[in-house]
Amino acid sequence: MSPSPRRLIVVSNRLPFVVSRDARNRWKVVPGSGGLVSALVPILRQRGGTWIGWPGMAADDGLDEVLADVSTGCGYALKAVHLNAEEVENFYEGFSNAVVWPLFHDLQSLCDFDPEYWRTYLAVNRKFMTAILANANDDDFVWVHDYHLMTVAAEMRSAGSRARLGFFLHIPFPSLDLFAKLPWCSQLIDALLQFDVIGFQTMRDRNNFLQCIRAFSPSVDCQGKGAVCTASVGKRSVRIGAFPISIDFGAIERQAALPEVANKASDLHRLLPGRKLLLGIDRLDYTKGIPHRVEAFANLLHRYPEMRERISLIQVVVPSRLEIRDYKNLKNTIERLVGRINGEYMKPGGWVPVWYVYGSLTTTDLLAYYRAADIALVTPLRDGMNLVAKEYCASNIEEDAVLILSQFAGAAAELRRDALLVNPYDIEGVAEAIRTAFNMSVEERRARMRRLRRTIQRHDLFYWAESFLAAALASDVKPTPRPTLEPILEEDYARHGLVTGDVEPEPVPAFAENAARRKPAANRLN
């Protein structure tokens, strides 16, 4: 195993638990969800340390004591950064999700470059810096995550911190021509270069970042040709690399084999007999390409009538950010499309083309969908990685399924050989891929899925973490391509909700009114 720092301090926008009060004013603590929580909870439990983040509610008497109690049971400390309603509106809903999120996903028309968002973003990052300094020493390794906290290192250096600081971006990093649209692009590059190691999901993202360094910080010299290169920033060296995030393959595989999962998967086939099942599972988000996917399925049924009654699309949409106008409109669009297709092709008392499921899933239900599906349709318009694609493969213990994957998902760099790659904007091309998957021989399906599973198993969650930590410590030790940390019990994974696809916690309802006042996309600056 690669060497490790004395203590690990994980910093993210959200804590891995969401804390609130119920209708009777009692404390309610719910495990968080999403790829970030799925990836880091097992590592932090094994290594020990501290997780710093927002608990999902406004400051409240007794909150810190509740978090201390939760910390006792989860094996690491939880430290809260308290945000008020205005900060959540301008920092989270504003700069993070109305500027960075759409811009970094190639959707600049949805950006709202309000200067107040940027000022609040800096102020909130300063709050996180204060919390880190209160809970970390200079010999700790501080691992900061994602686009909400890109200026934390600059704040810490200004405060005199000499701790080693790492940053990992879970979403894509845009090309120079897109990034240059950001009014504060130069300041953001300078801030990111205050970290000691910067990680991206793919080589494309890393190369986009290097191109932006050359454009906005020409005095910085970047050298190296491998997955990790070095930038000379004054007297400091910054390591910049590609570290594709992954899943705990072994845990998901074992959970997928449980009898209750197998029984639910069988129930789905009994409910929808005599047909192959095509599956899409996504958080409600305009980057996921859900309307394009449904249109592609309709195109398949229109051009190939012989496919009717032989295949059904199960589209699961997990609620997200419904207080934002763009997301409400997206939900309405999806439901209109599903209604139109079912109205045109449904057979009374029999075949339903699209089974639309709107709501959150339990771990058992999610894995049952994965196991039941003959074909997975993972077609985001742009995605940093997309763990749904990897979870689907890990769950297919029979190794008899097909993965259709967007070429714009980060996972495509690793899985392109054996998945069917598609351009999600190409409606007819996606329809053809579904038809190809439907008609694929058993031998080819199994060979492809077997290779996909081996690739994911070799480069799993632990490999990702060890790779990043090795680079963070400027170590030449190459991580082993299989888990080296002791496994966690299955009930621990269930308790922490680790099999969650790509679903992020909801904004706290108390702030929904503020978020709803944001300008609609049509009125935003481009």
C-alpha positions as CSV (number, residue, x, y, z in Angstrom):
1,M,0.0,0.0,0.0
2,S,1.2,3.5,-0.7
3,P,2.2,5.6,2.4
4,S,-0.5,7.6,4.1
5,P,-0.6,10.9,6.0
6,R,-1.0,10.8,9.8
7,R,-4.6,12.0,9.5
8,L,-7.1,12.5,6.7
9,I,-9.4,15.6,6.7
10,V,-12.1,15.3,4.1
11,V,-13.9,18.6,3.2
12,S,-17.0,18.8,1.0
13,N,-20.0,21.0,0.6
14,R,-22.2,18.5,2.5
15,L,-21.5,16.2,5.4
16,P,-22.2,12.5,4.7
17,F,-25.3,12.9,6.9
18,V,-28.2,15.3,6.5
19,V,-29.6,16.6,9.8
20,S,-33.0,18.2,10.3
21,R,-35.9,18.3,12.7
22,D,-39.1,16.4,12.1
23,A,-42.7,17.7,12.6
24,R,-42.4,17.0,16.4
25,N,-39.2,18.9,16.6
26,R,-37.1,15.8,17.1
27,W,-33.7,15.4,15.5
28,K,-33.6,13.4,12.3
29,V,-30.3,12.2,10.9
30,V,-30.3,10.7,7.4
31,P,-27.3,9.2,5.6
32,G,-26.3,11.3,2.6
33,S,-26.2,10.0,-0.9
34,G,-24.3,10.4,-4.1
35,G,-21.0,9.4,-5.6
36,L,-18.9,11.5,-3.2
37,V,-20.4,9.8,-0.1
38,S,-20.3,6.4,-1.8
39,A,-16.6,6.8,-2.5
40,L,-15.3,8.4,0.7
41,V,-17.2,7.0,3.6
42,P,-15.5,3.5,3.5
43,I,-12.1,5.1,3.2
44,L,-12.5,7.6,6.0
45,R,-14.0,4.8,8.2
46,Q,-10.9,2.7,7.6
47,R,-8.3,5.5,8.0
48,G,-9.9,7.6,10.6
49,G,-10.0,11.4,10.6
50,T,-12.6,14.2,10.2
51,W,-15.2,15.1,7.6
52,I,-16.0,18.9,7.4
53,G,-19.1,20.1,5.6
54,W,-22.6,21.7,5.8
55,P,-25.1,19.6,7.7
56,G,-28.0,20.5,5.5
57,M,-29.8,22.9,7.8
58,A,-29.4,26.3,9.5
59,A,-27.5,26.5,12.7
60,D,-29.5,25.2,15.6
61,D,-28.8,24.7,19.4
62,G,-27.8,21.2,20.0
63,L,-26.7,20.5,16.4
64,D,-23.1,20.1,17.2
65,E,-23.9,17.6,20.0
66,V,-26.0,15.6,17.6
67,L,-23.1,15.4,15.2
68,A,-20.8,14.4,18.0
69,D,-23.1,11.5,18.8
70,V,-23.3,10.4,15.2
71,S,-19.5,10.6,15.0
72,T,-19.1,8.1,17.8
73,G,-21.0,5.5,15.7
74,C,-19.4,6.1,12.3
75,G,-15.7,5.9,13.2
76,Y,-14.7,9.5,12.2
77,A,-15.5,13.0,13.4
78,L,-18.1,15.2,11.8
79,K,-17.6,19.0,12.0
80,A,-20.3,21.4,10.7
81,V,-19.9,24.6,8.7
82,H,-23.0,26.6,9.4
83,L,-24.5,28.6,6.5
84,N,-27.4,31.1,6.6
85,A,-30.2,31.3,4.0
86,E,-28.6,34.0,2.0
87,E,-25.3,32.0,1.8
88,V,-27.1,28.9,0.6
89,E,-29.0,30.9,-2.0
90,N,-26.0,32.7,-3.4
91,F,-23.2,30.2,-2.8
92,Y,-25.0,26.8,-3.4
93,E,-28.0,27.6,-5.7
94,G,-26.2,30.6,-7.1
95,F,-22.5,30.4,-8.0
96,S,-22.2,26.6,-7.6
97,N,-25.3,25.5,-9.4
98,A,-26.3,28.4,-11.6
99,V,-22.7,29.2,-12.8
100,V,-20.2,26.4,-12.3
101,W,-22.5,23.4,-12.8
102,P,-23.9,24.4,-16.2
103,L,-20.7,26.0,-17.5
104,F,-18.6,22.9,-16.6
105,H,-21.2,20.7,-18.3
106,D,-21.1,22.7,-21.6
107,L,-24.4,24.4,-21.0
108,Q,-23.4,28.1,-20.8
109,S,-26.8,29.3,-21.9
110,L,-28.1,28.3,-18.4
111,C,-25.5,30.3,-16.6
112,D,-26.3,33.4,-14.4
113,F,-23.1,35.4,-13.9
114,D,-24.4,37.5,-11.0
115,P,-21.4,39.2,-9.2
116,E,-23.0,38.7,-5.9
117,Y,-22.8,35.0,-6.3
118,W,-19.0,35.2,-6.7
119,R,-18.6,37.4,-3.6
120,T,-20.7,35.0,-1.5
121,Y,-18.8,32.0,-2.9
122,L,-15.5,33.5,-1.7
123,A,-17.0,34.3,1.7
124,V,-18.4,30.7,2.2
125,N,-15.0,29.2,1.1
126,R,-13.5,31.4,3.8
127,K,-15.9,29.9,6.3
128,F,-14.8,26.5,5.3
129,M,-11.2,27.5,5.7
130,T,-11.8,28.7,9.3
131,A,-13.4,25.3,10.1
132,I,-10.4,23.4,8.5
133,L,-7.9,25.4,10.5
134,A,-9.8,24.7,13.7
135,N,-9.8,21.0,13.1
136,A,-6.6,20.2,11.2
137,N,-2.8,20.4,11.9
138,D,-0.1,21.3,9.4
139,D,1.0,17.6,9.3
140,D,-2.5,16.4,8.3
141,F,-3.6,15.9,4.7
142,V,-6.6,18.0,3.8
143,W,-8.6,16.5,0.9
144,V,-11.1,19.0,-0.5
145,H,-13.8,17.9,-2.9
146,D,-15.7,19.3,-5.8
147,Y,-16.7,22.6,-7.4
148,H,-18.2,24.2,-4.4
149,L,-14.8,24.7,-2.7
150,M,-12.3,25.7,-5.4
151,T,-10.9,28.7,-3.5
152,V,-10.4,27.1,-0.1
153,A,-6.7,26.5,-0.7
154,A,-6.1,30.2,-1.5
155,E,-7.9,31.2,1.7
156,M,-5.8,28.7,3.7
157,R,-2.5,29.9,2.2
158,S,-3.5,33.5,3.0
159,A,-4.0,32.5,6.6
160,G,-0.5,31.0,6.7
161,S,-1.5,27.3,6.6
162,R,1.3,24.9,5.5
163,A,-0.8,21.8,5.5
164,R,-0.7,19.6,2.4
165,L,-3.9,20.3,0.4
166,G,-5.5,18.1,-2.2
167,F,-8.4,18.9,-4.5
168,F,-10.6,16.5,-6.5
169,L,-13.1,17.7,-9.1
170,H,-16.0,15.2,-9.5
171,I,-17.5,17.0,-12.5
172,P,-15.9,17.7,-15.9
173,F,-13.5,20.6,-16.4
174,P,-14.4,22.7,-19.5
175,S,-12.3,23.5,-22.5
176,L,-10.6,26.9,-22.6
177,D,-13.2,28.6,-24.9
178,L,-15.9,27.7,-22.4
179,F,-14.0,28.4,-19.2
180,A,-13.0,31.8,-20.6
181,K,-16.7,32.8,-20.4
182,L,-16.4,32.9,-16.6
183,P,-15.8,36.5,-15.5
184,W,-13.5,35.3,-12.7
185,C,-11.7,32.6,-14.7
186,S,-8.2,34.0,-14.0
187,Q,-8.8,34.3,-10.2
188,L,-10.2,30.7,-10.1
189,I,-7.1,29.2,-11.9
190,D,-4.8,31.1,-9.5
191,A,-6.8,29.8,-6.5
192,L,-6.8,26.2,-7.7
193,L,-3.0,26.3,-8.1
194,Q,-2.7,26.9,-4.3
195,F,-3.5,23.2,-3.8
196,D,-0.6,20.7,-3.7
197,V,-2.3,18.1,-5.8
198,I,-5.3,18.6,-8.2
199,G,-7.2,15.6,-9.5
200,F,-9.6,15.2,-12.4
201,Q,-11.8,12.4,-13.6
202,T,-10.2,12.0,-17.1
203,M,-7.2,13.0,-19.1
204,R,-9.4,15.2,-21.2
205,D,-10.4,17.2,-18.1
206,R,-6.8,17.4,-16.9
207,N,-5.7,18.6,-20.3
208,N,-8.4,21.2,-20.4
209,F,-7.1,22.5,-17.1
210,L,-3.5,22.6,-18.3
211,Q,-4.7,24.6,-21.4
212,C,-6.4,27.1,-19.1
213,I,-3.2,27.4,-17.0
214,R,-1.2,28.3,-20.1
215,A,-3.8,30.9,-21.1
216,F,-4.3,32.6,-17.7
217,S,-1.1,31.9,-15.8
218,P,1.6,31.8,-18.5
219,S,4.4,32.0,-15.9
220,V,3.5,28.6,-14.6
221,D,5.6,25.8,-16.1
222,C,3.9,22.4,-16.6
223,Q,6.0,19.3,-17.2
224,G,5.4,15.6,-17.6
225,K,3.6,13.3,-20.0
226,G,2.0,10.6,-17.9
227,A,-1.3,10.6,-16.0
228,V,0.3,13.0,-13.4
229,C,2.3,16.0,-14.4
230,T,3.9,18.8,-12.3
231,A,3.3,22.5,-12.4
232,S,5.9,24.9,-11.0
233,V,4.1,27.7,-9.2
234,G,6.7,30.1,-7.9
235,K,8.8,27.9,-5.5
236,R,6.0,25.3,-5.1
237,S,5.3,22.2,-7.1
238,V,1.7,21.2,-7.8
239,R,0.9,17.7,-9.1
240,I,-2.0,17.6,-11.6
241,G,-3.4,14.3,-12.7
242,A,-6.3,12.1,-13.9
243,F,-7.8,9.8,-11.2
244,P,-11.0,8.2,-12.5
245,I,-13.3,7.6,-9.5
246,S,-15.0,4.3,-9.1
247,I,-17.1,2.1,-6.8
248,D,-16.6,-0.6,-4.2
249,F,-17.0,-3.4,-6.7
250,G,-16.9,-6.2,-4.1
251,A,-19.5,-4.7,-1.8
252,I,-21.9,-4.0,-4.6
253,E,-21.4,-7.5,-6.1
254,R,-22.1,-9.1,-2.8
255,Q,-25.2,-7.0,-2.2
256,A,-26.5,-7.8,-5.6
257,A,-26.3,-11.5,-4.9
258,L,-28.5,-11.3,-1.8
259,P,-31.8,-13.3,-2.0
260,E,-34.0,-10.3,-1.5
261,V,-32.4,-8.6,-4.5
262,A,-32.8,-11.7,-6.7
263,N,-36.4,-12.1,-5.7
264,K,-37.3,-8.5,-6.6
265,A,-35.5,-8.8,-9.9
266,S,-37.6,-11.9,-10.7
267,D,-40.7,-10.0,-9.7
268,L,-39.9,-7.3,-12.3
269,H,-39.6,-10.0,-15.1
270,R,-42.9,-11.5,-14.0
271,L,-44.5,-8.1,-14.1
272,L,-43.1,-7.4,-17.5
273,P,-43.0,-10.9,-19.2
274,G,-41.9,-11.8,-22.7
275,R,-39.7,-8.8,-23.3
276,K,-36.3,-7.4,-22.7
277,L,-35.9,-4.6,-20.2
278,L,-34.1,-1.4,-21.0
279,L,-33.1,0.7,-17.9
280,G,-32.4,4.3,-17.3
281,I,-31.7,5.6,-13.8
282,D,-30.9,9.2,-13.2
283,R,-31.2,12.1,-10.8
284,L,-33.5,14.8,-12.2
285,D,-30.9,17.0,-14.0
286,Y,-30.7,18.6,-17.4
287,T,-27.2,17.2,-17.9
288,K,-28.5,13.6,-17.8
289,G,-30.1,13.6,-21.3
290,I,-33.3,12.0,-20.2
291,P,-35.6,13.6,-22.8
292,H,-33.1,12.7,-25.6
293,R,-33.1,9.1,-24.3
294,V,-36.9,8.8,-24.3
295,E,-37.0,10.3,-27.8
296,A,-34.5,7.8,-29.0
297,F,-36.7,4.9,-27.6
298,A,-39.7,6.4,-29.4
299,N,-37.6,6.6,-32.6
300,L,-36.8,2.9,-32.3
301,L,-40.4,2.0,-32.0
302,H,-41.4,4.2,-34.9
303,R,-38.7,2.9,-37.3
304,Y,-38.7,-0.7,-36.3
305,P,-42.3,-1.8,-35.6
306,E,-41.1,-5.4,-35.0
307,M,-39.5,-4.2,-31.7
308,R,-42.9,-3.2,-30.3
309,E,-44.1,-5.5,-27.5
310,R,-40.6,-7.1,-27.3
311,I,-38.9,-4.4,-25.2
312,S,-39.9,-1.9,-22.5
313,L,-38.0,1.1,-21.2
314,I,-37.9,1.5,-17.4
315,Q,-37.0,5.1,-16.7
316,V,-36.3,5.9,-13.0
317,V,-36.0,9.6,-12.2
318,V,-34.9,10.5,-8.7
319,P,-36.2,13.9,-7.5
320,S,-33.8,16.8,-7.3
321,R,-33.9,20.6,-6.9
322,L,-37.6,20.9,-7.8
323,E,-37.6,24.4,-6.2
324,I,-35.6,25.6,-9.3
325,R,-37.6,26.5,-12.4
326,D,-35.3,24.7,-14.8
327,Y,-35.8,21.4,-13.0
328,K,-39.6,21.7,-12.7
329,N,-39.7,22.3,-16.5
330,L,-37.5,19.3,-17.1
331,K,-39.8,17.1,-15.0
332,N,-42.8,18.3,-17.0
333,T,-41.0,17.7,-20.3
334,I,-40.1,14.1,-19.4
335,E,-43.6,13.3,-18.2
336,R,-45.2,14.8,-21.4
337,L,-42.8,12.6,-23.5
338,V,-43.6,9.5,-21.6
339,G,-47.3,10.2,-21.9
340,R,-47.1,10.8,-25.6
341,I,-45.2,7.6,-26.3
342,N,-47.4,5.4,-24.1
343,G,-50.5,7.0,-25.7
344,E,-49.3,6.2,-29.2
345,Y,-47.9,2.7,-28.7
346,M,-49.5,1.2,-25.6
347,K,-51.6,-1.9,-26.0
348,P,-54.7,-1.8,-23.7
349,G,-54.4,-4.5,-21.1
350,G,-51.0,-5.5,-22.3
351,W,-47.7,-3.9,-23.3
352,V,-46.6,-0.5,-21.9
353,P,-43.6,0.9,-23.8
354,V,-42.3,3.2,-21.0
355,W,-42.5,2.4,-17.3
356,Y,-41.8,5.7,-15.6
357,V,-40.8,5.7,-11.9
358,Y,-40.4,9.0,-10.2
359,G,-39.0,8.8,-6.7
360,S,-36.1,7.7,-4.6
361,L,-35.1,4.0,-4.4
362,T,-33.9,1.8,-1.6
363,T,-30.6,0.0,-2.1
364,T,-32.5,-3.3,-2.6
365,D,-34.8,-1.8,-5.3
366,L,-31.9,-0.1,-7.1
367,L,-29.9,-3.4,-7.3
368,A,-33.0,-5.3,-8.4
369,Y,-33.4,-2.9,-11.3
370,Y,-29.8,-3.3,-12.2
371,R,-30.0,-7.1,-12.1
372,A,-33.3,-7.3,-14.0
373,A,-32.3,-5.0,-16.8
374,D,-31.0,-6.7,-20.0
375,I,-29.7,-3.3,-21.3
376,A,-28.6,-0.2,-19.4
377,L,-29.0,3.2,-21.2
378,V,-26.5,5.6,-19.6
379,T,-26.6,8.6,-21.9
380,P,-25.7,11.9,-20.1
381,L,-25.1,14.9,-22.3
382,R,-21.9,15.5,-20.1
383,D,-20.8,13.8,-16.9
384,G,-17.7,13.8,-14.8
385,M,-17.7,10.0,-14.5
386,N,-21.2,8.4,-13.9
387,L,-21.1,5.7,-11.3
388,V,-24.5,4.3,-12.5
389,A,-22.6,2.7,-15.4
390,K,-20.1,1.0,-13.1
391,E,-22.7,0.0,-10.5
392,Y,-24.8,-1.6,-13.3
393,C,-21.8,-3.8,-14.4
394,A,-20.9,-4.7,-10.8
395,S,-24.5,-5.8,-10.1
396,N,-24.6,-8.1,-13.2
397,I,-23.3,-11.2,-11.5
398,E,-24.8,-13.4,-14.4
399,E,-22.6,-11.4,-16.8
400,D,-25.4,-11.4,-19.4
401,A,-26.2,-7.7,-20.2
402,V,-25.3,-4.8,-22.4
403,L,-24.1,-1.3,-21.4
404,I,-25.0,1.5,-23.8
405,L,-22.9,4.5,-22.7
406,S,-22.6,8.2,-23.7
407,Q,-19.3,9.1,-25.2
408,F,-19.5,12.3,-23.1
409,A,-19.5,10.4,-19.8
410,G,-16.2,10.2,-18.0
411,A,-16.6,6.5,-17.7
412,A,-16.3,6.1,-21.5
413,A,-12.6,6.6,-21.2
414,E,-12.3,3.3,-19.2
415,L,-15.3,1.3,-20.6
416,R,-15.3,2.3,-24.3
417,R,-13.9,-1.0,-25.5
418,D,-16.8,-3.1,-24.3
419,A,-19.7,-0.7,-23.9
420,L,-21.7,0.5,-26.9
421,L,-20.7,4.1,-27.1
422,V,-23.3,6.6,-28.4
423,N,-23.7,10.4,-29.0
424,P,-26.7,11.2,-26.8
425,Y,-27.7,14.0,-29.2
426,D,-27.9,11.5,-32.1
427,I,-31.5,10.2,-31.6
428,E,-31.3,7.7,-34.4
429,G,-27.8,6.6,-33.4
430,V,-29.0,5.8,-29.9
431,A,-32.0,3.9,-31.3
432,E,-29.7,1.9,-33.5
433,A,-27.5,1.1,-30.4
434,I,-30.6,-0.2,-28.6
435,R,-31.5,-2.4,-31.5
436,T,-27.9,-3.7,-31.7
437,A,-27.9,-4.5,-28.0
438,F,-31.3,-6.2,-28.3
439,N,-30.0,-8.5,-31.1
440,M,-26.6,-9.2,-29.7
441,S,-25.7,-12.8,-29.3
442,V,-25.4,-14.4,-25.8
443,E,-21.7,-15.0,-26.4
444,E,-20.9,-11.4,-27.2
445,R,-23.0,-10.0,-24.4
446,R,-21.3,-12.2,-21.8
447,A,-17.8,-11.5,-23.2
448,R,-18.3,-7.8,-23.2
449,M,-19.8,-7.7,-19.7
450,R,-17.1,-10.0,-18.3
451,R,-14.4,-7.6,-19.5
452,L,-16.3,-4.6,-18.2
453,R,-16.6,-6.1,-14.8
454,R,-12.9,-7.0,-14.7
455,T,-11.9,-3.5,-15.7
456,I,-14.1,-1.9,-12.9
457,Q,-12.9,-4.5,-10.3
458,R,-9.2,-3.8,-11.0
459,H,-9.7,-0.1,-10.8
460,D,-12.1,0.2,-8.0
461,L,-12.8,2.8,-5.2
462,F,-9.7,1.8,-3.2
463,Y,-7.4,2.0,-6.3
464,W,-8.7,5.5,-6.9
465,A,-8.1,6.7,-3.4
466,E,-4.6,5.1,-3.2
467,S,-3.7,6.6,-6.6
468,F,-4.7,10.1,-5.4
469,L,-3.0,9.8,-2.0
470,A,0.2,8.5,-3.6
471,A,0.3,11.6,-5.9
472,A,-0.6,13.9,-3.0
473,L,2.5,12.6,-1.2
474,A,4.7,13.0,-4.3
475,S,5.2,9.2,-4.0
476,D,6.4,7.0,-6.9
477,V,4.7,4.0,-5.3
478,K,2.3,2.5,-7.7
479,P,-1.0,1.5,-6.1
480,T,-2.2,-2.1,-6.3
481,P,-5.1,-2.6,-8.8
482,R,-7.3,-4.3,-6.1
483,P,-8.7,-3.4,-2.7
484,T,-6.1,-3.4,0.1
485,L,-8.3,-2.0,2.9
486,E,-10.2,-4.3,5.1
487,P,-13.8,-4.8,4.0
488,I,-16.7,-3.2,5.7
489,L,-19.7,-5.2,6.8
490,E,-22.7,-5.2,4.5
491,E,-24.9,-3.6,7.1
492,D,-22.5,-0.7,7.3
493,Y,-22.9,-0.1,3.5
494,A,-26.7,-0.3,3.9
495,R,-26.6,2.1,6.8
496,H,-24.6,4.7,4.9
497,G,-26.5,4.3,1.7
498,L,-23.4,3.6,-0.4
499,V,-25.1,2.1,-3.5
500,T,-26.7,5.3,-4.7
501,G,-25.8,5.8,-8.3
502,D,-25.3,9.5,-9.1
503,V,-27.8,11.1,-6.7
504,E,-27.0,14.1,-4.7
505,P,-28.8,15.2,-1.4
506,E,-31.7,17.6,-1.8
507,P,-31.4,21.3,-0.8
508,V,-32.9,21.8,2.6
509,P,-36.6,22.8,2.2
510,A,-36.2,25.8,4.5
511,F,-34.2,27.5,1.8
512,A,-36.5,26.6,-1.1
513,E,-38.3,29.9,-1.1
514,N,-35.1,31.8,-1.6
515,A,-33.9,29.5,-4.3
516,A,-37.2,29.8,-6.1
517,R,-36.7,33.5,-6.5
518,R,-33.7,33.0,-8.8
519,K,-34.1,34.3,-12.3
520,P,-35.4,31.7,-14.9
521,A,-32.9,30.5,-17.5
522,A,-34.4,32.6,-20.3
523,N,-33.6,35.8,-18.4
524,R,-30.0,35.0,-17.4
525,L,-26.9,36.5,-18.8
526,N,-25.0,34.3,-21.3
